[in-house]
């Protein structure tokens, strides 16, 4: 059994940022409540993941000695 491969056109950072934006827009159209808070939390997590991947890929990052 072979595993399906997916070739992404966008980088992980771009996909995470797009997802965060989509979640924020969805939350904006909702009334305050638990579901809205969940969407906002997921958006913050996606933004944080994007910033972490940028930090990891930065040229100034040095491996531990």
PDBQT receptor file of N, H, CA, C and O in Angstrom, charges set to zero:
ATOM      1  N   UNK A   1       0.839  -1.175   0.000  1.00  0.00    +0.000 N 
ATOM      2  CA  UNK A   1       0.000   0.000   0.000  1.00  0.00    +0.000 C 
ATOM      3  C   UNK A   1       0.891   1.249   0.000  1.00  0.00    +0.000 C 
ATOM      4  O   UNK A   1       1.751   1.406   0.867  1.00  0.00    +0.000 OA
ATOM      5  N   UNK A   2       0.680   2.119  -0.965  1.00  0.00    +0.000 N 
ATOM      6  H   UNK A   2      -0.018   1.992  -1.670  1.00  0.00    +0.000 HD
ATOM      7  CA  UNK A   2       1.487   3.323  -1.075  1.00  0.00    +0.000 C 
ATOM      8  C   UNK A   2       0.769   4.512  -0.465  1.00  0.00    +0.000 C 
ATOM      9  O   UNK A   2      -0.455   4.627  -0.528  1.00  0.00    +0.000 OA
ATOM     10  N   UNK A   3       1.542   5.367   0.112  1.00  0.00    +0.000 N 
ATOM     11  H   UNK A   3       2.536   5.273   0.163  1.00  0.00    +0.000 HD
ATOM     12  CA  UNK A   3       1.004   6.566   0.735  1.00  0.00    +0.000 C 
ATOM     13  C   UNK A   3       0.814   7.644  -0.313  1.00  0.00    +0.000 C 
ATOM     14  O   UNK A   3       1.667   7.829  -1.180  1.00  0.00    +0.000 OA
ATOM     15  N   UNK A   4      -0.300   8.356  -0.238  1.00  0.00    +0.000 N 
ATOM     16  H   UNK A   4      -0.993   8.206   0.467  1.00  0.00    +0.000 HD
ATOM     17  CA  UNK A   4      -0.557   9.446  -1.166  1.00  0.00    +0.000 C 
ATOM     18  C   UNK A   4       0.304  10.647  -0.799  1.00  0.00    +0.000 C 
ATOM     19  O   UNK A   4       0.398  11.014   0.372  1.00  0.00    +0.000 OA
ATOM     20  N   UNK A   5       0.910  11.239  -1.766  1.00  0.00    +0.000 N 
ATOM     21  H   UNK A   5       0.834  10.941  -2.718  1.00  0.00    +0.000 HD
ATOM     22  CA  UNK A   5       1.750  12.415  -1.559  1.00  0.00    +0.000 C 
ATOM     23  C   UNK A   5       0.998  13.661  -2.002  1.00  0.00    +0.000 C 
ATOM     24  O   UNK A   5       0.309  13.657  -3.022  1.00  0.00    +0.000 OA
ATOM     25  N   UNK A   6       1.137  14.713  -1.233  1.00  0.00    +0.000 N 
ATOM     26  H   UNK A   6       1.696  14.717  -0.404  1.00  0.00    +0.000 HD
ATOM     27  CA  UNK A   6       0.514  15.987  -1.567  1.00  0.00    +0.000 C 
ATOM     28  C   UNK A   6       1.622  17.016  -1.722  1.00  0.00    +0.000 C 
ATOM     29  O   UNK A   6       2.445  17.192  -0.823  1.00  0.00    +0.000 OA
ATOM     30  N   UNK A   7       1.640  17.683  -2.844  1.00  0.00    +0.000 N 
ATOM     31  H   UNK A   7       0.971  17.540  -3.574  1.00  0.00    +0.000 HD
ATOM     32  CA  UNK A   7       2.617  18.737  -3.078  1.00  0.00    +0.000 C 
ATOM     33  C   UNK A   7       1.904  20.060  -2.846  1.00  0.00    +0.000 C 
ATOM     34  O   UNK A   7       0.963  20.411  -3.558  1.00  0.00    +0.000 OA
ATOM     35  N   UNK A   8       2.370  20.786  -1.837  1.00  0.00    +0.000 N 
ATOM     36  H   UNK A   8       3.134  20.500  -1.258  1.00  0.00    +0.000 HD
ATOM     37  CA  UNK A   8       1.753  22.056  -1.496  1.00  0.00    +0.000 C 
ATOM     38  C   UNK A   8       2.391  23.182  -2.295  1.00  0.00    +0.000 C 
ATOM     39  O   UNK A   8       3.612  23.249  -2.431  1.00  0.00    +0.000 OA
ATOM     40  N   UNK A   9       1.559  24.054  -2.815  1.00  0.00    +0.000 N 
ATOM     41  H   UNK A   9       0.567  24.000  -2.705  1.00  0.00    +0.000 HD
ATOM     42  CA  UNK A   9       2.040  25.204  -3.567  1.00  0.00    +0.000 C 
ATOM     43  C   UNK A   9       2.469  26.305  -2.599  1.00  0.00    +0.000 C 
ATOM     44  O   UNK A   9       3.457  26.999  -2.839  1.00  0.00    +0.000 OA
ATOM     45  N   UNK A  10       1.727  26.458  -1.511  1.00  0.00    +0.000 N 
ATOM     46  H   UNK A  10       0.925  25.894  -1.316  1.00  0.00    +0.000 HD
ATOM     47  CA  UNK A  10       2.037  27.478  -0.513  1.00  0.00    +0.000 C 
ATOM     48  C   UNK A  10       2.896  26.881   0.595  1.00  0.00    +0.000 C 
ATOM     49  O   UNK A  10       2.872  25.674   0.832  1.00  0.00    +0.000 OA
ATOM     50  N   UNK A  11       3.647  27.734   1.263  1.00  0.00    +0.000 N 
ATOM     51  H   UNK A  11       3.666  28.715   1.070  1.00  0.00    +0.000 HD
ATOM     52  CA  UNK A  11       4.446  27.269   2.390  1.00  0.00    +0.000 C 
ATOM     53  C   UNK A  11       3.532  27.022   3.589  1.00  0.00    +0.000 C 
ATOM     54  O   UNK A  11       2.374  27.441   3.598  1.00  0.00    +0.000 OA
ATOM     55  N   UNK A  12       4.062  26.345   4.585  1.00  0.00    +0.000 N 
ATOM     56  H   UNK A  12       5.002  26.005   4.577  1.00  0.00    +0.000 HD
ATOM     57  CA  UNK A  12       3.289  26.074   5.793  1.00  0.00    +0.000 C 
ATOM     58  C   UNK A  12       2.866  27.380   6.459  1.00  0.00    +0.000 C 
ATOM     59  O   UNK A  12       1.734  27.498   6.927  1.00  0.00    +0.000 OA
ATOM     60  N   UNK A  13       3.765  28.357   6.504  1.00  0.00    +0.000 N 
ATOM     61  H   UNK A  13       4.684  28.262   6.124  1.00  0.00    +0.000 HD
ATOM     62  CA  UNK A  13       3.447  29.662   7.107  1.00  0.00    +0.000 C 
ATOM     63  C   UNK A  13       2.240  30.299   6.421  1.00  0.00    +0.000 C 
ATOM     64  O   UNK A  13       1.335  30.812   7.080  1.00  0.00    +0.000 OA
ATOM     65  N   UNK A  14       2.241  30.258   5.102  1.00  0.00    +0.000 N 
ATOM     66  H   UNK A  14       2.976  29.841   4.567  1.00  0.00    +0.000 HD
ATOM     67  CA  UNK A  14       1.147  30.867   4.335  1.00  0.00    +0.000 C 
ATOM     68  C   UNK A  14      -0.170  30.136   4.568  1.00  0.00    +0.000 C 
ATOM     69  O   UNK A  14      -1.223  30.759   4.701  1.00  0.00    +0.000 OA
ATOM     70  N   UNK A  15      -0.100  28.811   4.617  1.00  0.00    +0.000 N 
ATOM     71  H   UNK A  15       0.755  28.304   4.509  1.00  0.00    +0.000 HD
ATOM     72  CA  UNK A  15      -1.331  28.049   4.853  1.00  0.00    +0.000 C 
ATOM     73  C   UNK A  15      -1.880  28.301   6.242  1.00  0.00    +0.000 C 
ATOM     74  O   UNK A  15      -3.092  28.423   6.416  1.00  0.00    +0.000 OA
ATOM     75  N   UNK A  16      -1.002  28.382   7.235  1.00  0.00    +0.000 N 
ATOM     76  H   UNK A  16      -0.017  28.283   7.094  1.00  0.00    +0.000 HD
ATOM     77  CA  UNK A  16      -1.445  28.659   8.601  1.00  0.00    +0.000 C 
ATOM     78  C   UNK A  16      -2.032  30.064   8.717  1.00  0.00    +0.000 C 
ATOM     79  O   UNK A  16      -3.048  30.255   9.385  1.00  0.00    +0.000 OA
ATOM     80  N   UNK A  17      -1.406  31.040   8.079  1.00  0.00    +0.000 N 
ATOM     81  H   UNK A  17      -0.581  30.885   7.536  1.00  0.00    +0.000 HD
ATOM     82  CA  UNK A  17      -1.918  32.410   8.116  1.00  0.00    +0.000 C 
ATOM     83  C   UNK A  17      -3.280  32.500   7.432  1.00  0.00    +0.000 C 
ATOM     84  O   UNK A  17      -4.171  33.198   7.914  1.00  0.00    +0.000 OA
ATOM     85  N   UNK A  18      -3.444  31.799   6.316  1.00  0.00    +0.000 N 
ATOM     86  H   UNK A  18      -2.719  31.232   5.925  1.00  0.00    +0.000 HD
ATOM     87  CA  UNK A  18      -4.729  31.796   5.608  1.00  0.00    +0.000 C 
ATOM     88  C   UNK A  18      -5.815  31.154   6.470  1.00  0.00    +0.000 C 
ATOM     89  O   UNK A  18      -6.945  31.640   6.515  1.00  0.00    +0.000 OA
ATOM     90  N   UNK A  19      -5.470  30.067   7.150  1.00  0.00    +0.000 N 
ATOM     91  H   UNK A  19      -4.552  29.673   7.114  1.00  0.00    +0.000 HD
ATOM     92  CA  UNK A  19      -6.436  29.398   8.027  1.00  0.00    +0.000 C 
ATOM     93  C   UNK A  19      -6.819  30.295   9.204  1.00  0.00    +0.000 C 
ATOM     94  O   UNK A  19      -7.990  30.360   9.581  1.00  0.00    +0.000 OA
ATOM     95  N   UNK A  20      -5.838  30.985   9.782  1.00  0.00    +0.000 N 
ATOM     96  H   UNK A  20      -4.888  30.932   9.475  1.00  0.00    +0.000 HD
ATOM     97  CA  UNK A  20      -6.130  31.904  10.889  1.00  0.00    +0.000 C 
ATOM     98  C   UNK A  20      -7.068  33.008  10.427  1.00  0.00    +0.000 C 
ATOM     99  O   UNK A  20      -8.005  33.369  11.139  1.00  0.00    +0.000 OA
ATOM    100  N   UNK A  21      -6.823  33.538   9.254  1.00  0.00    +0.000 N 
ATOM    101  H   UNK A  21      -6.061  33.245   8.676  1.00  0.00    +0.000 HD
ATOM    102  CA  UNK A  21      -7.690  34.594   8.714  1.00  0.00    +0.000 C 
ATOM    103  C   UNK A  21      -9.105  34.061   8.480  1.00  0.00    +0.000 C 
ATOM    104  O   UNK A  21     -10.082  34.736   8.803  1.00  0.00    +0.000 OA
ATOM    105  N   UNK A  22      -9.215  32.866   7.927  1.00  0.00    +0.000 N 
ATOM    106  H   UNK A  22      -8.421  32.318   7.665  1.00  0.00    +0.000 HD
ATOM    107  CA  UNK A  22     -10.527  32.262   7.673  1.00  0.00    +0.000 C 
ATOM    108  C   UNK A  22     -11.297  32.056   8.973  1.00  0.00    +0.000 C 
ATOM    109  O   UNK A  22     -12.495  32.330   9.041  1.00  0.00    +0.000 OA
ATOM    110  N   UNK A  23     -10.602  31.572  10.010  1.00  0.00    +0.000 N 
ATOM    111  H   UNK A  23      -9.628  31.350   9.955  1.00  0.00    +0.000 HD
ATOM    112  CA  UNK A  23     -11.250  31.343  11.300  1.00  0.00    +0.000 C 
ATOM    113  C   UNK A  23     -11.712  32.648  11.943  1.00  0.00    +0.000 C 
ATOM    114  O   UNK A  23     -12.795  32.715  12.525  1.00  0.00    +0.000 OA
ATOM    115  N   UNK A  24     -10.883  33.682  11.832  1.00  0.00    +0.000 N 
ATOM    116  H   UNK A  24     -10.004  33.628  11.359  1.00  0.00    +0.000 HD
ATOM    117  CA  UNK A  24     -11.270  34.986  12.396  1.00  0.00    +0.000 C 
ATOM    118  C   UNK A  24     -12.490  35.553  11.691  1.00  0.00    +0.000 C 
ATOM    119  O   UNK A  24     -13.377  36.116  12.333  1.00  0.00    +0.000 OA
ATOM    120  N   UNK A  25     -12.539  35.408  10.380  1.00  0.00    +0.000 N 
ATOM    121  H   UNK A  25     -11.819  34.951   9.859  1.00  0.00    +0.000 HD
ATOM    122  CA  UNK A  25     -13.697  35.900   9.623  1.00  0.00    +0.000 C 
ATOM    123  C   UNK A  25     -14.957  35.136  10.010  1.00  0.00    +0.000 C 
ATOM    124  O   UNK A  25     -16.029  35.727  10.142  1.00  0.00    +0.000 OA
ATOM    125  N   UNK A  26     -14.832  33.834  10.190  1.00  0.00    +0.000 N 
ATOM    126  H   UNK A  26     -13.962  33.353  10.083  1.00  0.00    +0.000 HD
ATOM    127  CA  UNK A  26     -15.987  33.032  10.590  1.00  0.00    +0.000 C 
ATOM    128  C   UNK A  26     -16.462  33.434  11.984  1.00  0.00    +0.000 C 
ATOM    129  O   UNK A  26     -17.664  33.514  12.236  1.00  0.00    +0.000 OA
ATOM    130  N   UNK A  27     -15.517  33.687  12.887  1.00  0.00    +0.000 N 
ATOM    131  H   UNK A  27     -14.540  33.623  12.683  1.00  0.00    +0.000 HD
ATOM    132  CA  UNK A  27     -15.875  34.088  14.251  1.00  0.00    +0.000 C 
ATOM    133  C   UNK A  27     -16.512  35.475  14.274  1.00  0.00    +0.000 C 
ATOM    134  O   UNK A  27     -17.395  35.744  15.088  1.00  0.00    +0.000 OA
ATOM    135  N   UNK A  28     -16.064  36.345  13.389  1.00  0.00    +0.000 N 
ATOM    136  H   UNK A  28     -15.346  36.126  12.728  1.00  0.00    +0.000 HD
ATOM    137  CA  UNK A  28     -16.574  37.706  13.355  1.00  0.00    +0.000 C 
ATOM    138  C   UNK A  28     -18.080  37.734  13.038  1.00  0.00    +0.000 C 
ATOM    139  O   UNK A  28     -18.803  38.610  13.514  1.00  0.00    +0.000 OA
ATOM    140  N   UNK A  29     -18.537  36.775  12.239  1.00  0.00    +0.000 N 
ATOM    141  H   UNK A  29     -17.950  36.064  11.853  1.00  0.00    +0.000 HD
ATOM    142  CA  UNK A  29     -19.944  36.756  11.844  1.00  0.00    +0.000 C 
ATOM    143  C   UNK A  29     -20.844  36.053  12.865  1.00  0.00    +0.000 C 
ATOM    144  O   UNK A  29     -22.060  35.994  12.682  1.00  0.00    +0.000 OA
ATOM    145  N   UNK A  30     -20.254  35.525  13.936  1.00  0.00    +0.000 N 
ATOM    146  H   UNK A  30     -19.266  35.573  14.085  1.00  0.00    +0.000 HD
ATOM    147  CA  UNK A  30     -21.028  34.798  14.941  1.00  0.00    +0.000 C 
ATOM    148  C   UNK A  30     -21.322  35.678  16.157  1.00  0.00    +0.000 C 
ATOM    149  O   UNK A  30     -20.632  36.661  16.427  1.00  0.00    +0.000 OA
ATOM    150  N   UNK A  31     -22.358  35.291  16.868  1.00  0.00    +0.000 N 
ATOM    151  H   UNK A  31     -22.918  34.493  16.649  1.00  0.00    +0.000 HD
ATOM    152  CA  UNK A  31     -22.668  35.952  18.131  1.00  0.00    +0.000 C 
ATOM    153  C   UNK A  31     -21.703  35.439  19.194  1.00  0.00    +0.000 C 
ATOM    154  O   UNK A  31     -21.186  34.328  19.073  1.00  0.00    +0.000 OA
ATOM    155  N   UNK A  32     -21.452  36.240  20.239  1.00  0.00    +0.000 N 
ATOM    156  H   UNK A  32     -21.872  37.143  20.337  1.00  0.00    +0.000 HD
ATOM    157  CA  UNK A  32     -20.575  35.772  21.313  1.00  0.00    +0.000 C 
ATOM    158  C   UNK A  32     -21.086  34.461  21.911  1.00  0.00    +0.000 C 
ATOM    159  O   UNK A  32     -22.282  34.288  22.146  1.00  0.00    +0.000 OA
ATOM    160  N   UNK A  33     -20.160  33.559  22.147  1.00  0.00    +0.000 N 
ATOM    161  H   UNK A  33     -19.189  33.700  21.956  1.00  0.00    +0.000 HD
ATOM    162  CA  UNK A  33     -20.518  32.260  22.706  1.00  0.00    +0.000 C 
ATOM    163  C   UNK A  33     -19.348  31.313  22.656  1.00  0.00    +0.000 C 
ATOM    164  O   UNK A  33     -18.240  31.689  22.272  1.00  0.00    +0.000 OA
ATOM    165  N   UNK A  34     -19.600  30.083  23.047  1.00  0.00    +0.000 N 
ATOM    166  H   UNK A  34     -20.499  29.777  23.359  1.00  0.00    +0.000 HD
ATOM    167  CA  UNK A  34     -18.536  29.087  23.131  1.00  0.00    +0.000 C 
ATOM    168  C   UNK A  34     -17.947  28.755  21.759  1.00  0.00    +0.000 C 
ATOM    169  O   UNK A  34     -16.728  28.646  21.626  1.00  0.00    +0.000 OA
ATOM    170  N   UNK A  35     -18.788  28.595  20.742  1.00  0.00    +0.000 N 
ATOM    171  H   UNK A  35     -19.779  28.684  20.850  1.00  0.00    +0.000 HD
ATOM    172  CA  UNK A  35     -18.288  28.240  19.408  1.00  0.00    +0.000 C 
ATOM    173  C   UNK A  35     -17.391  29.349  18.857  1.00  0.00    +0.000 C 
ATOM    174  O   UNK A  35     -16.360  29.072  18.245  1.00  0.00    +0.000 OA
ATOM    175  N   UNK A  36     -17.787  30.599  19.077  1.00  0.00    +0.000 N 
ATOM    176  H   UNK A  36     -18.625  30.823  19.574  1.00  0.00    +0.000 HD
ATOM    177  CA  UNK A  36     -16.982  31.737  18.616  1.00  0.00    +0.000 C 
ATOM    178  C   UNK A  36     -15.630  31.749  19.318  1.00  0.00    +0.000 C 
ATOM    179  O   UNK A  36     -14.603  32.000  18.686  1.00  0.00    +0.000 OA
ATOM    180  N   UNK A  37     -15.626  31.479  20.618  1.00  0.00    +0.000 N 
ATOM    181  H   UNK A  37     -16.460  31.275  21.131  1.00  0.00    +0.000 HD
ATOM    182  CA  UNK A  37     -14.370  31.439  21.369  1.00  0.00    +0.000 C 
ATOM    183  C   UNK A  37     -13.459  30.321  20.872  1.00  0.00    +0.000 C 
ATOM    184  O   UNK A  37     -12.239  30.484  20.820  1.00  0.00    +0.000 OA
ATOM    185  N   UNK A  38     -14.052  29.187  20.506  1.00  0.00    +0.000 N 
ATOM    186  H   UNK A  38     -15.042  29.054  20.548  1.00  0.00    +0.000 HD
ATOM    187  CA  UNK A  38     -13.256  28.077  19.961  1.00  0.00    +0.000 C 
ATOM    188  C   UNK A  38     -12.578  28.484  18.652  1.00  0.00    +0.000 C 
ATOM    189  O   UNK A  38     -11.403  28.186  18.438  1.00  0.00    +0.000 OA
ATOM    190  N   UNK A  39     -13.321  29.165  17.781  1.00  0.00    +0.000 N 
ATOM    191  H   UNK A  39     -14.275  29.408  17.955  1.00  0.00    +0.000 HD
ATOM    192  CA  UNK A  39     -12.749  29.602  16.504  1.00  0.00    +0.000 C 
ATOM    193  C   UNK A  39     -11.614  30.599  16.724  1.00  0.00    +0.000 C 
ATOM    194  O   UNK A  39     -10.580  30.529  16.060  1.00  0.00    +0.000 OA
ATOM    195  N   UNK A  40     -11.813  31.521  17.657  1.00  0.00    +0.000 N 
ATOM    196  H   UNK A  40     -12.652  31.578  18.197  1.00  0.00    +0.000 HD
ATOM    197  CA  UNK A  40     -10.760  32.502  17.943  1.00  0.00    +0.000 C 
ATOM    198  C   UNK A  40      -9.525  31.843  18.550  1.00  0.00    +0.000 C 
ATOM    199  O   UNK A  40      -8.397  32.247  18.268  1.00  0.00    +0.000 OA
ATOM    200  N   UNK A  41      -9.745  30.826  19.386  1.00  0.00    +0.000 N 
ATOM    201  H   UNK A  41     -10.662  30.498  19.614  1.00  0.00    +0.000 HD
ATOM    202  CA  UNK A  41      -8.614  30.099  19.981  1.00  0.00    +0.000 C 
ATOM    203  C   UNK A  41      -7.835  29.365  18.892  1.00  0.00    +0.000 C 
ATOM    204  O   UNK A  41      -6.604  29.382  18.886  1.00  0.00    +0.000 OA
ATOM    205  N   UNK A  42      -8.551  28.722  17.972  1.00  0.00    +0.000 N 
ATOM    206  H   UNK A  42      -9.551  28.708  17.976  1.00  0.00    +0.000 HD
ATOM    207  CA  UNK A  42      -7.883  28.014  16.880  1.00  0.00    +0.000 C 
ATOM    208  C   UNK A  42      -7.126  28.989  15.975  1.00  0.00    +0.000 C 
ATOM    209  O   UNK A  42      -6.055  28.658  15.466  1.00  0.00    +0.000 OA
ATOM    210  N   UNK A  43      -7.672  30.175  15.776  1.00  0.00    +0.000 N 
ATOM    211  H   UNK A  43      -8.541  30.444  16.190  1.00  0.00    +0.000 HD
ATOM    212  CA  UNK A  43      -6.990  31.190  14.965  1.00  0.00    +0.000 C 
ATOM    213  C   UNK A  43      -5.687  31.616  15.646  1.00  0.00    +0.000 C 
ATOM    214  O   UNK A  43      -4.656  31.747  14.986  1.00  0.00    +0.000 OA
ATOM    215  N   UNK A  44      -5.729  31.831  16.953  1.00  0.00    +0.000 N 
ATOM    216  H   UNK A  44      -6.567  31.724  17.490  1.00  0.00    +0.000 HD
ATOM    217  CA  UNK A  44      -4.511  32.203  17.699  1.00  0.00    +0.000 C 
ATOM    218  C   UNK A  44      -3.472  31.086  17.620  1.00  0.00    +0.000 C 
ATOM    219  O   UNK A  44      -2.279  31.353  17.477  1.00  0.00    +0.000 OA
ATOM    220  N   UNK A  45      -3.927  29.835  17.714  1.00  0.00    +0.000 N 
ATOM    221  H   UNK A  45      -4.896  29.619  17.830  1.00  0.00    +0.000 HD
ATOM    222  CA  UNK A  45      -2.999  28.702  17.623  1.00  0.00    +0.000 C 
ATOM    223  C   UNK A  45      -2.344  28.641  16.247  1.00  0.00    +0.000 C 
ATOM    224  O   UNK A  45      -1.150  28.363  16.140  1.00  0.00    +0.000 OA
ATOM    225  N   UNK A  46      -3.109  28.897  15.207  1.00  0.00    +0.000 N 
ATOM    226  H   UNK A  46      -4.079  29.123  15.294  1.00  0.00    +0.000 HD
ATOM    227  CA  UNK A  46      -2.553  28.877  13.845  1.00  0.00    +0.000 C 
ATOM    228  C   UNK A  46      -1.539  30.009  13.671  1.00  0.00    +0.000 C 
ATOM    229  O   UNK A  46      -0.492  29.815  13.052  1.00  0.00    +0.000 OA
ATOM    230  N   UNK A  47      -1.846  31.188  14.213  1.00  0.00    +0.000 N 
ATOM    231  H   UNK A  47      -2.697  31.346  14.715  1.00  0.00    +0.000 HD
ATOM    232  CA  UNK A  47      -0.901  32.308  14.129  1.00  0.00    +0.000 C 
ATOM    233  C   UNK A  47       0.382  31.988  14.888  1.00  0.00    +0.000 C 
ATOM    234  O   UNK A  47       1.479  32.293  14.420  1.00  0.00    +0.000 OA
ATOM    235  N   UNK A  48       0.243  31.377  16.051  1.00  0.00    +0.000 N 
ATOM    236  H   UNK A  48      -0.648  31.129  16.431  1.00  0.00    +0.000 HD
ATOM    237  CA  UNK A  48       1.415  31.033  16.852  1.00  0.00    +0.000 C 
ATOM    238  C   UNK A  48       2.252  29.975  16.138  1.00  0.00    +0.000 C 
ATOM    239  O   UNK A  48       3.480  30.060  16.133  1.00  0.00    +0.000 OA
ATOM    240  N   UNK A  49       1.610  28.994  15.542  1.00  0.00    +0.000 N 
ATOM    241  H   UNK A  49       0.613  28.925  15.545  1.00  0.00    +0.000 HD
ATOM    242  CA  UNK A  49       2.329  27.951  14.806  1.00  0.00    +0.000 C 
ATOM    243  C   UNK A  49       3.077  28.557  13.621  1.00  0.00    +0.000 C 
ATOM    244  O   UNK A  49       4.201  28.151  13.325  1.00  0.00    +0.000 OA
ATOM    245  N   UNK A  50       2.465  29.524  12.943  1.00  0.00    +0.000 N 
ATOM    246  H   UNK A  50       1.552  29.854  13.183  1.00  0.00    +0.000 HD
ATOM    247  CA  UNK A  50       3.129  30.176  11.812  1.00  0.00    +0.000 C 
ATOM    248  C   UNK A  50       4.367  30.930  12.287  1.00  0.00    +0.000 C 
ATOM    249  O   UNK A  50       5.413  30.878  11.641  1.00  0.00    +0.000 OA
ATOM    250  N   UNK A  51       4.252  31.626  13.407  1.00  0.00    +0.000 N 
ATOM    251  H   UNK A  51       3.402  31.668  13.932  1.00  0.00    +0.000 HD
ATOM    252  CA  UNK A  51       5.411  32.377  13.897  1.00  0.00    +0.000 C 
ATOM    253  C   UNK A  51       6.516  31.433  14.369  1.00  0.00    +0.000 C 
ATOM    254  O   UNK A  51       7.698  31.738  14.207  1.00  0.00    +0.000 OA
ATOM    255  N   UNK A  52       6.152  30.311  14.941  1.00  0.00    +0.000 N 
ATOM    256  H   UNK A  52       5.192  30.064  15.073  1.00  0.00    +0.000 HD
ATOM    257  CA  UNK A  52       7.164  29.336  15.381  1.00  0.00    +0.000 C 
ATOM    258  C   UNK A  52       7.887  28.735  14.181  1.00  0.00    +0.000 C 
ATOM    259  O   UNK A  52       9.107  28.571  14.217  1.00  0.00    +0.000 OA
ATOM    260  N   UNK A  53       7.150  28.404  13.114  1.00  0.00    +0.000 N 
ATOM    261  H   UNK A  53       6.159  28.537  13.086  1.00  0.00    +0.000 HD
ATOM    262  CA  UNK A  53       7.809  27.838  11.939  1.00  0.00    +0.000 C 
ATOM    263  C   UNK A  53       8.722  28.861  11.271  1.00  0.00    +0.000 C 
ATOM    264  O   UNK A  53       9.773  28.498  10.742  1.00  0.00    +0.000 OA
ATOM    265  N   UNK A  54       8.335  30.131  11.287  1.00  0.00    +0.000 N 
ATOM    266  H   UNK A  54       7.481  30.426  11.717  1.00  0.00    +0.000 HD
ATOM    267  CA  UNK A  54       9.218  31.181  10.759  1.00  0.00    +0.000 C 
ATOM    268  C   UNK A  54      10.480  31.283  11.607  1.00  0.00    +0.000 C 
ATOM    269  O   UNK A  54      11.578  31.429  11.071  1.00  0.00    +0.000 OA
ATOM    270  N   UNK A  55      10.331  31.209  12.922  1.00  0.00    +0.000 N 
ATOM    271  H   UNK A  55       9.439  31.090  13.358  1.00  0.00    +0.000 HD
ATOM    272  CA  UNK A  55      11.475  31.308  13.827  1.00  0.00    +0.000 C 
ATOM    273  C   UNK A  55      12.418  30.126  13.610  1.00  0.00    +0.000 C 
ATOM    274  O   UNK A  55      13.636  30.297  13.570  1.00  0.00    +0.000 OA
ATOM    275  N   UNK A  56      11.853  28.932  13.471  1.00  0.00    +0.000 N 
ATOM    276  H   UNK A  56      10.863  28.792  13.504  1.00  0.00    +0.000 HD
ATOM    277  CA  UNK A  56      12.679  27.740  13.274  1.00  0.00    +0.000 C 
ATOM    278  C   UNK A  56      13.450  27.822  11.958  1.00  0.00    +0.000 C 
ATOM    279  O   UNK A  56      14.603  27.398  11.882  1.00  0.00    +0.000 OA
ATOM    280  N   UNK A  57      12.812  28.365  10.929  1.00  0.00    +0.000 N 
ATOM    281  H   UNK A  57      11.875  28.709  10.991  1.00  0.00    +0.000 HD
ATOM    282  CA  UNK A  57      13.451  28.437   9.616  1.00  0.00    +0.000 C 
ATOM    283  C   UNK A  57      14.378  29.644   9.464  1.00  0.00    +0.000 C 
ATOM    284  O   UNK A  57      15.045  29.781   8.438  1.00  0.00    +0.000 OA
ATOM    285  N   UNK A  58      14.430  30.509  10.457  1.00  0.00    +0.000 N 
ATOM    286  H   UNK A  58      13.889  30.398  11.290  1.00  0.00    +0.000 HD
ATOM    287  CA  UNK A  58      15.250  31.713  10.332  1.00  0.00    +0.000 C 
ATOM    288  C   UNK A  58      16.732  31.358  10.276  1.00  0.00    +0.000 C 
ATOM    289  O   UNK A  58      17.167  30.410  10.930  1.00  0.00    +0.000 OA
ATOM    290  N   UNK A  59      17.513  32.115   9.496  1.00  0.00    +0.000 N 
ATOM    291  H   UNK A  59      17.160  32.885   8.965  1.00  0.00    +0.000 HD
ATOM    292  CA  UNK A  59      18.939  31.802   9.349  1.00  0.00    +0.000 C 
ATOM    293  C   UNK A  59      19.748  32.081  10.617  1.00  0.00    +0.000 C 
ATOM    294  O   UNK A  59      20.843  31.541  10.779  1.00  0.00    +0.000 OA
ATOM    295  N   UNK A  60      19.224  32.918  11.518  1.00  0.00    +0.000 N 
ATOM    296  H   UNK A  60      18.335  33.356  11.386  1.00  0.00    +0.000 HD
ATOM    297  CA  UNK A  60      19.956  33.257  12.736  1.00  0.00    +0.000 C 
ATOM    298  C   UNK A  60      19.842  32.201  13.825  1.00  0.00    +0.000 C 
ATOM    299  O   UNK A  60      20.559  32.260  14.824  1.00  0.00    +0.000 OA
ATOM    300  N   UNK A  61      18.959  31.248  13.642  1.00  0.00    +0.000 N 
ATOM    301  H   UNK A  61      18.377  31.200  12.830  1.00  0.00    +0.000 HD
ATOM    302  CA  UNK A  61      18.762  30.207  14.639  1.00  0.00    +0.000 C 
ATOM    303  C   UNK A  61      19.965  29.275  14.647  1.00  0.00    +0.000 C 
ATOM    304  O   UNK A  61      20.355  28.748  13.605  1.00  0.00    +0.000 OA
ATOM    305  N   UNK A  62      20.543  29.076  15.802  1.00  0.00    +0.000 N 
ATOM    306  H   UNK A  62      20.226  29.504  16.649  1.00  0.00    +0.000 HD
ATOM    307  CA  UNK A  62      21.721  28.223  15.928  1.00  0.00    +0.000 C 
ATOM    308  C   UNK A  62      21.343  26.911  16.617  1.00  0.00    +0.000 C 
ATOM    309  O   UNK A  62      20.563  26.917  17.568  1.00  0.00    +0.000 OA
ATOM    310  N   UNK A  63      21.884  25.799  16.150  1.00  0.00    +0.000 N 
ATOM    311  H   UNK A  63      22.518  25.794  15.377  1.00  0.00    +0.000 HD
ATOM    312  CA  UNK A  63      21.597  24.524  16.802  1.00  0.00    +0.000 C 
ATOM    313  C   UNK A  63      22.260  24.476  18.181  1.00  0.00    +0.000 C 
ATOM    314  O   UNK A  63      23.286  25.124  18.385  1.00  0.00    +0.000 OA
ATOM    315  N   UNK A  64      21.702  23.728  19.120  1.00  0.00    +0.000 N 
ATOM    316  H   UNK A  64      20.868  23.202  18.954  1.00  0.00    +0.000 HD
ATOM    317  CA  UNK A  64      22.327  23.603  20.444  1.00  0.00    +0.000 C 
ATOM    318  C   UNK A  64      23.680  22.922  20.326  1.00  0.00    +0.000 C 
ATOM    319  O   UNK A  64      23.884  22.059  19.473  1.00  0.00    +0.000 OA
ATOM    320  N   UNK A  65      24.588  23.315  21.180  1.00  0.00    +0.000 N 
ATOM    321  H   UNK A  65      24.423  24.016  21.874  1.00  0.00    +0.000 HD
ATOM    322  CA  UNK A  65      25.945  22.728  21.145  1.00  0.00    +0.000 C 
ATOM    323  C   UNK A  65      26.077  21.636  22.162  1.00  0.00    +0.000 C 
ATOM    324  O   UNK A  65      27.140  21.028  22.281  1.00  0.00    +0.000 OA
TER     325      UNK A  65
